[in-house]
Amino acid sequence: MVVDKLKRIKLLLLDVDGVLTDGSIIYNDNAGETKVFNVKDGLGIRLLIEEGIAVCVVTGRTSKALLHRCKNLGISYVFDGVVDKVSVMDSIITRTGVLPEEIAFIGDDLPDLPLMKLVGFSVAVADAHEKLLEKADMVTSAKGGFGAVREVCEAILKAKGLLEDIIRRF
């Protein structure tokens, strides 16, 4: 059943803090913010995009570091400063043409719960809030910021029969 859901995925939607990062926020003396991203997650995202699977980001915070990272990875759809994450679904559907049942979402905390209920495949990172762990179609073995996104990317690619060919290319 999990593999069948993963086969249908055309878009991966990601929360940021606690998913693409470990949830830490570092402030510097210039009132700036520093985020640390995992390079393995980045490769997983790039592999999805290369295979025609869209990647979008939705987060409650705003960050220049995030925008820079998304540009670097080729993520075209970034929804930042979003209080109600469900509110972006119509925009995602309109911009991408992807239906909710074709979307996988990775979250880690309570603000992600409503969005998890709307998508075709919901994922909680290993260190997510217990309510997300209960509701998720998949729980990663890795914590947020430590390769959890890569795990999901590879699961999608494997379910679609693409992963082995990608590995052979390397």
HUGI-V208550 format. One record per residue. RES is the residue in one small letter. OMEGA is omega as a letter, one per 40 degrees, with the letter a starting at -180 (none if undefined). Layout:
res->RES omega->OMEGA
res->RES omega->OMEGA
This chain:
res->m omega->i
res->v omega->a
res->v omega->i
res->d omega->i
res->k omega->a
res->l omega->i
res->k omega->a
res->r omega->a
res->i omega->i
res->k omega->a
res->l omega->i
res->l omega->i
res->l omega->a
res->l omega->i
res->d omega->a
res->v omega->a
res->d omega->a
res->g omega->i
res->v omega->i
res->l omega->i
res->t omega->i
res->d omega->i
res->g omega->i
res->s omega->i
res->i omega->a
res->i omega->i
res->y omega->i
res->n omega->a
res->d omega->i
res->n omega->a
res->a omega->i
res->g omega->a
res->e omega->i
res->t omega->i
res->k omega->i
res->v omega->a
res->f omega->a
res->n omega->a
res->v omega->i
res->k omega->i
res->d omega->a
res->g omega->i
res->l omega->i
res->g omega->i
res->i omega->a
res->r omega->i
res->l omega->i
res->l omega->a
res->i omega->i
res->e omega->i
res->e omega->i
res->g omega->i
res->i omega->a
res->a omega->i
res->v omega->i
res->c omega->i
res->v omega->i
res->v omega->a
res->t omega->i
res->g omega->a
res->r omega->i
res->t omega->a
res->s omega->i
res->k omega->i
res->a omega->i
res->l omega->a
res->l omega->i
res->h omega->a
res->r omega->a
res->c omega->i
res->k omega->i
res->n omega->a
res->l omega->a
res->g omega->i
res->i omega->a
res->s omega->a
res->y omega->i
res->v omega->i
res->f omega->a
res->d omega->a
res->g omega->a
res->v omega->i
res->v omega->a
res->d omega->a
res->k omega->i
res->v omega->a
res->s omega->a
res->v omega->a
res->m omega->i
res->d omega->i
res->s omega->i
res->i omega->a
res->i omega->a
res->t omega->a
res->r omega->a
res->t omega->a
res->g omega->a
res->v omega->a
res->l omega->a
res->p omega->a
res->e omega->i
res->e omega->a
res->i omega->i
res->a omega->i
res->f omega->i
res->i omega->i
res->g omega->a
res->d omega->a
res->d omega->a
res->l omega->i
res->p omega->a
res->d omega->a
res->l omega->a
res->p omega->i
res->l omega->i
res->m omega->a
res->k omega->a
res->l omega->a
res->v omega->a
res->g omega->a
res->f omega->a
res->s omega->a
res->v omega->i
res->a omega->i
res->v omega->a
res->a omega->a
res->d omega->i
res->a omega->i
res->h omega->a
res->e omega->i
res->k omega->i
res->l omega->i
res->l omega->i
res->e omega->a
res->k omega->a
res->a omega->i
res->d omega->a
res->m omega->i
res->v omega->a
res->t omega->i
res->s omega->i
res->a omega->i
res->k omega->i
res->g omega->a
res->g omega->a
res->f omega->i
res->g omega->i
res->a omega->a
res->v omega->i
res->r omega->i
res->e omega->a
res->v omega->i
res->c omega->a
res->e omega->i
res->a omega->i
res->i omega->a
res->l omega->i
res->k omega->a
res->a omega->a
res->k omega->i
res->g omega->a
res->l omega->a
res->l omega->a
res->e omega->i
res->d omega->i
res->i omega->a
res->i omega->i
res->r omega->i
res->r omega->i
res->f omega->none
